[in-house]
Amino acid sequence: MEDLYLNRLISIALTWELLSLLNGSESSADPVCPLQLSADRMVIKYEDPVSVLCSTTTSAETLYWTIDSQKINDNTWSVNRLLKWDISPYCNATFPGIGSCRKPLHITVYKTPDNMSISLLNHSGPMVEGTEYRLQCDIQNVAPLQNLVVKWYKGNEFLLNVTYSNSTKTPVDVSPTLIITPSRDDDGAQYRCEAELVLGPEGPQPPPTVSSKYQIYVEIRPQHQPTPGSRNIVQPTAKPKGHNDLLELNPPSVVVKYGDPVSVNCSTSCTDCEGMGWEVTQGGTAFQLNATIVTWFVDNLEDWTIKPMCYITTSTNQVTKTLPVILYKTPDKMSISLLDHSGPMVEGTEYRLQCDIQNVAPVQNLTVKWYKGNESLLNVTYSNSTKTPVDVSPTLTITPRSDDDGAQYRCEAELDLGPEGPQRPPTVSSEPLNVTVYYKPHINASQLPKRIPVFQGYPEELVCEAKGNPKPRIQWFYDPTKLVRDAGGNLTVYEAGLYNCTATNNVETSFVVVEVILKEDYLPLIAGFVAIMVVVISVIFIFIYSIYYKNTKMGRYSLKDAKLSSTPNGNVAQNGGRNIPLPMTRLSQPNIIF
């Protein structure tokens, strides 16, 4: 008897607990996992300690942490020194009548560079004004690379940002470069590169930053030094205003596809010039005496760094004009892949798509456009001034929702080459990536009100419909741990209580609690009462009618000793048209017949 009483108390407690959960959430048809973390996202410096508490909003049968394949039977996960770069802790729990669910802890582990330095590539000593140089910033052992922003400065003047799309989480070495063409004013200038880790609102503020400096010296030379085998062209340090206008290029600039032909005319209005020509590594012309126009022509342009220069020689100096050339190449191949994951995605989880673009140039004219279906999501541009073909792998971070199941993602590589380039801009698109999204069951709340009345003897059907991917399994529980139906969503109920519709799939468990209230059916009582009242009223009516009839109905009479009278009255019978008085005697009461 005591065991029965104890079991009943436990059942009542669980019932009230589910009822409080029902009343405490307005969206009971689509509840979240009743787990709470002291921090959903954390940014931790490598080798620093970390501690996270997992709690529940209702009592759980089990509560534990999983990190990779390791299980920790505690509600707190703590580490004295975090030494893993790619770590995915989960808090897990099992609830009575609900099932199991888990909640991820998103962790970013970062590390500032061990060392930074700037060097001058392929040159030593002072620089020469007007000459192009490349500075390289060597950054050692930094992570994560996708959060790194390298900033170039000259003094306090900002020059360039370099970002990375690589999603590698372990430390790497990078060496971004900066192309400069110093002038005499840059002598003694100080260049600086800064490595800044932008870790979002959960990270340290201001972002961790490490920098390095490099000072340059510029040698000012009065003349241009010819390269071996090239024509000696004097580059004066000062020219008369408008002197360069003696040369006219037609067209003034060209955009050429790699391997295509190109032709440009250079003409002059000079009347006292000795001659003119083209100084160029491919398709150059010899010095032509007394010429006023020369043509540069190439059948197949394949020099990525070409700088064609038209020149004229006068009696006093030489004048040059450089033709701006953009040589471009569309990608050889494009493809989209899902980084660090395979198989279906899970709703609400962050993923990274990568678009691999091979052999494209020039990268500074490249715009990578991300799409979901026909919806534009993101444009990625590049500041790198490299002219030769490169491979790039921009990424897109997505957090899919349930309605993204079956969505198609694609990336497009577009070369925006300006007004001189082809219209429309050359564009190459990847094959679309179809994504499958698993999402937790969503129970149709319109089919399940929170409270349903049931009349004694008249069962009610509860309909539980749930949509999810994979297709959810629907179970009904009563009071609240007794399984009453394991298949389908319809349940016929006869008695009062709390009925829990639970929909479960690989992602999560959703549930709805319905309170069934038993009500008496008063229709038979009302019908009986009406019948009784009809009988009572009928009896009363008959009784009243009988009294009335008794007092008003005439009796049966007999004639006795009749005498004629000349005056007719109410006691005279009519006989043959004559009034014949008939004496009447009232009969006794027993002889009255109704």
N, C-alpha and C positions, 0 to 999 in steps of 0.2 A: 504493500500500500504506500509505504514511504517512497519507494523507487518510482512508482507511478506519479506520485505528487511532485517529486523532484524533476522528472522528465517533463511534466506539464509546465513547471516553472521555467525550465530552460526553453521550452517551445514558445512560451509567452514572451520571454525576454528577447529571443531572436525575432519574433513577430514584431514587437515594438521597435526593435532596432531597424528593421526593414522599413517600417512605417515612417520612422523619423527620417530615414534616408530619402524616402519618397517625398515627404513634406518639405525637406530641406533643399530640394532641387526642383526648379521649375521645368527643366528639360529632362524629365525622368525617362523619356523615350530614347535619349541619346547620351547617357552618362559617360563621364570620363573614368579612367581607372582611378579608384579611390586611394592613390598613392601620392604623397607629397615629398619633394626633396628640399632640403634646406637651400640648395642652389641648383637650378636646372642647367645652367651653363657656367663653366669655370675656365679661367685662363691662368695657368700655373707655370711659373718659371722652372726650367729643368733643375732637378735635384731639390726643389722646395717641398715642404710637407703639404698634405691635402687631407681634409676630413669632411665628409658629407653624411648628414643624417637623413634616413628614410622613415617616414611615418605614414599612418593611415588615418582616414576619416571614419573608419568603422573597424570592428574587430576582425582580425585575420587568423586563419588557421596556421599559415606559415608565412614567414617573412625572412628574406635572405638576399644577399648580393651575389651577382655573378660577374666575373672579370675574365674574359676569354673562356677557358674551360674550368676556371677555379670557382668554387662555391664558398661563400663566407656566410655562416649562420649568425648574422648579427644585423641589427638595424642601422649600424654605422660602419661606413667604409673609410678607413684612414690609412695613410701611408706616411712614414717619416721622411722618406726621400723618393720623390717620383722619378723613376729612371726609365720609364717606357715612353716612347714617342707616339705610338699609335695604340691607344687604349680606349676601350668601350665598356665602361661599367654599366650594369643594369640592376635596378632594384626590382625584386620579384616578390609576389604575394599570391596566396590562394584564399578566397573568401567563400564562406558557406552559402550555397545557393546561387553563387555568381560564377565561380570558377577562378581561373588564374589570369593574371595580367602582369605587365611589367612596365617600367618607366626608365628611359635611358638618361644617363648623365653625359652631357656633351662637354668634352674637355679639349682645350687647345694647350699644347705644351710648347713653350717658346724658349729660345736661347739667343742672346745677343752675340755678335761676332767676337771670336777670340782675337782677331787681328785685322787691321785695315791699313792699306797703304795705296798711294797714287804713284804711278810711274809713267814715263813718256816712252811710247812704243817706237821702235826702229829709229831712234835718234838719241844723241847725247850732246851735251853742251848747249850753248844759247840757241834759241830759235831765230829764224829769219822772218822778218815781217812779210805778210802776204803769202806765206807758205802754209799748207795744211798739215796739221799734226793731230795725233790721237793720244789722248790721255786715258789711262786705264786705272780703274779703282778695284783693287783686289780685296775681296771680303771673304774671310775664312770662317767656316763653321757657324753658319747662321740657320735658324729654323723658327717657324715654318716659312718656306720660300714664298708661298703665295701671299703672305702678309707683309712681305718686305717691299719697301719703297726706297729706292736710291735717288737722292737729290743732289744735283750738281749746282755749284755756285761759283761765281767769280767775285771775290770780295763778299759783299752782301747781296749781290745781284743774282737772282734765281735764273738758272739756265735750262735745266732739263730734269724731268722725272722719268725714272725707269722702273717699271713694274714687271712682275712675273706671274704667269698663269700655271706654272708647274705645281701640282698638288702634293708633292713629296713632303712628308712630315718630318723626316730625319734631317739633320744638319747637312748643308751643302756649301760648296765654295762657288762664288760667282764673281765675274770680272766685267762689269759694265764699262763701256767706253764713252768718251766725249770727243767729238771732232772740233778742233778750233783752228782758226786762221788769225793769228795774232797781228795786231798793228803795233806801231811804235808806241802808242799810248798804253799798251799792255805790258811794257817792260816793268818788271817787278811785281806784276799782278799775282795775287794768291788765289789759286783754285782750291775748291773744297768739295769733297763728296761726303754725304751723310747717309748712313743706313738706319732707316726708321722702321720699326715693327708696328704696323697699325693693327691692333688686336681687338678693336671694337669696344663697345661700352663696358664689357666685363673685364677688359684688360686694364693695365696701369695707365694712369693719366698724369702727365703727358706721356705719349708713347715712348718706349725705350729707344734711345738714339745713340749711335756711335759715329764719330766723324774722323776724317783725315785731311791734311792740307798739303798743298804743293805749290811752290813759288816758281814762276818762270822768268826768264830773262830773254829779251828780244834784241837781236843784232840787226841794225838798220844798214842796208846795203843800197848803194845808188843804182846798181845795174842788175838786170836779170841774168842769171848764170845759165848758159845753154847746156842742155844735156848732150852727150856724145851722139853724133849723127844727125842732130837737129839744126835748123837754121838759127843763126845768131840774131835774136830780136832784142833790140835795146828797149828796156822798160824804164822810161824816164820816171823820176820821182815826182815831177810836176809837169802838168800839161796845160797848154792854154785852154781857157774855158771854151767848151764846145768843140774842141779839136777832134774828139772821138766821133763826132757827127759826120766826119768825112766818109765813114764806112756805113753801109746799109746792108742788112741781112734780110733775105727774103726766102722763106719765112723767118721772122726774128727768133723763133725757137721751134723745136721739133719734139714730138712724142712718137717714138718708133717702137714697134713690137720687135722683140728679139729675133734676129735672122731676116728681117724685112729690109728692103732697099730704102735709101734716103738720098735726097738731093736738095742742096741749098745754094742759092746764088749770093755772092758778095760783090757789091758794086760800090763805086766811089765817084764823088763829084770833083775830086781833086784834079787840077789841070797841070800842076807842076810835079806830079809824082813820078818817081823813077819806075815803079812797078808794084805788083801786089801778088799775093798767093795765099794758100791755106797751109797752116802749120797744124798737123794732126797725125796721130799714130796710125790711122787707117784711112786710105783714100786721099792723102795729102797731094797738093799740086806743087810743081816747081815754081820758082820765082819767075813771073811773066812781066817782061819789060813793057812799059807804056800801056799796060792793060787797064781797063776801067771796070771790068767784071770778070770774076773767076767763079767756077762752080765746083762745089765739093759733092762728090757722088760716091756712094758705096752700094754694092750689090746686096751684101748680107752684113748688116751691122751686128757685131757680136762682142764689141768692146764695152764692158759695163762702166768703165771709168773714163770714157773718151771725153776730151774737151777740145773740140775743133776751134781753131783760132784763125781768123782772117786778119791779114796785115797789109799795110802799104808802107812803102819807103819813100820818104821825101828827102829833099836835099839836106835837111837838118836833123831829122829823127825818124823814128818808126812809130806808127799808130796801129794798135791791135783792137780787135773786138772778138770776144768769145761767144760762141753759139751755145745757148743752153740746150742740152740734150737730155731727155728722159727716155731711157731704154727700159721697157717693161716686159714682163713675162707672166702669163696666167699660171695658176698652180698645175702641176702635173697630176696631183691626186688630192682628194679630200675625203675625209671619213669622220664619223662621230662614234665615240665610244663612251661607256659608262665607267668612271674610275672607281677602283677599289670595291667593286660590287658586281655580282652577277645574279641573274634571275629577276623575278618581279620586285618592284619597289614597294615600300610600305608608306601609306598615307602619313603625312606629318613628319617624315624623316628627311633629313637634308642629303642631297646627292649632288655629284659634280659631273657634268657632261664635258667632254673634251673634243674639240674639233681639230683634227690633225691636217694641216695644210702644208704641202710639200712643194718646195722649189718655186717660190713666188718673189717677184721684184717689181719695183722697189717697195720695201716694207713700209716706208713712211707714207706711201700713197694708198696703203691697204686699209680697208674697213671691213671687219668681219661682223656680219649681222646674224643674230640669233632669232629664230622664229619658233613659235608653237602653233602649228597649223598656218594660218595667215596672220597671226598676231605677232607683231614685232616685240621682242623682249629686251634685247641689249645690242648696242653697237660697241665694238672694240677697235681702237685705233692704236697706232704705234708711232713713237717719236724717234726711233732708231733711224739714222741717216745712211745706213748701209745701202749701197746701190746694187750689190750682187745678190743673186737669189738666196733665200733663206727658208728654213722650215719654222713655222710657228704653230703653237698649240694653245689657242685661247680656250678658256673654260667658262662654263655657265653653271651657277649654283641654283638648284631648284629644290623646292619642297612640295612634292606633288600632293594634290587633294584627290578625293574620290572621283570627282568628275574629270580628272585627267587620265583616267584609265582608258587606254587606247589612243592617247594623244600622239601626234607625230612632231618630233623636234628636228630641225634642220639648221645648218649654218651656210651662209653665203659669203664668198670672198669677192669683194668688189674693189677694183682699182680706180680710184677717183683721180684722173690724170689732168684735170683742169680743162679749160676751154679749148686748148690745142689737142687734147686727147680725143679718142673716139666717143661719140655720143650714140648710144648709151654707153656708160662705163662698162668695160669688160667684167663679166661676172661668172663665177663658177659656183655651183651649189652641190652640197653633199647629198647622198641618198638619205631619206628621212629615217630617223630612229623611232621605232614604235615602242612605247613604254606600256607595261602592264603594272597597274597599281593595285596592291592589296589594301583593303580598308576595312575597318571594324564594322560590325553590323549596325545598321540604323533601323530602329524599330519604328513602325508607323504609329505615332501616338494618336492619330485621329480615330483609329480602330479600337483603342484601349483607353477609355476614360479612367480617371483615378479611382472613382467609386461607382459601383454598379449595384442597384437593388435587385434582389431575387425574392419572389413570392413563394411561399410554401407550396410545394407540389408542382411548381412551374419552373423547370430548369432554364438557365440562361447560357448562351453560347458565347465564349470569349474568343476573339479572333486576334492572333498575334502574327503580324507580317513583318519580316525583316529583310533588308537589302544589304548585301555585303559581298566582298570578294576576298577569298573564295566564298561560295554560297554557305551561309551560316546554318548550323544545326540548332533547331529550336526545341527547348525543353520547358515543361511547366513544372513548377515546384509549389507545394502547398504547406503552409504553416511551419516554417518556410522550407524545410529540408526534405520533405517527403516528395519524391518524384511521382507525379501523377500522369504525365504523358511525355513520351520521349520522341515522338515523331509528329511532324505537321504542326500547324500553328493554331488549330481550333481545339477548344476545350469546353466541354459541357459541365457546368457547375450546378450543384444542388444545395450546397450549404455555404454558410458564411465563413469568412476568413480572409487571409492575405494570400493571393495567388501571384507567383513570380514567374513571368515569362522571360526566359534567358536565351539569348541568341549568341552562339559561340562560333568563331572561326579561328584561323591560324594567327590572326592579328590581335584580337582582343575579345572580351566578353561584354555584351551590353544587356541590360535587363530593364524591365518595367514591372512595378508592383501594383496590382489592382486589388482594391479592397471591396470584397463582396459583402453586402449588408442584407441580412435576411429580414423580410417584412411579411406581416400577416396579410392573408387575403380576406378582406372583410366582405366580399361580394356575397358568399353564402349566408353570412349573418344578416346582411342587409336584406337579402331575398326572404329569409325566414321571418325577419321582423316585419317586413311588408305583408307577408302572408297572414301572420298573426293579426296584424292591424286590420286587414281586410275581413277576417273572420269576426273580430270583435265588433267592428263597425256594422257588419251584417246582422249580428245578433241584436245589437242595440236598435237597429232600424226595424227589425221584425217585431221587437218588443213594443216599440213606440207605435208602430202601425196597428198592432193588435189591440192596444188600448183605444186608439182612435176609432177603430172599426167597431169595437164593442159598444162605444158610447153613441154612435151615430146610426147604426143599422136597425131598420124596423123589424119587429118580430112577426110570428105567424099567428093569425087570429081565427076563431070559429064563430058562426052566427047563432044567436040564441034569443027567442021571444021577440021576433022582429015586429015593429009597429011602424005604420005609414005616417009620414009627416009631410005637411005641405011645404015646409021650408027645407030646401036642400042645404046640407052642411057637410062637413068633413066626415061625419059618421053615418052618412046616408049612402046606400048603394044604388047604383043606377040599374033599373030593371026594365028593359024594353022601352027605354026612352022616358020612363016615368020614374019619378023620385019615390022610391019606396023605402021608408026608414026601416033600417034593420038594426035591431039592438045587438051590440057586440060585447062580448065578455073576454077580457084579457086572459090568455092562457097562463098557466103557472110557469115559473122559471124553468123547470126541467124540460118543458115541452118546446122550448125555443131551440130552433135548429139553425145553425149558421151555414 
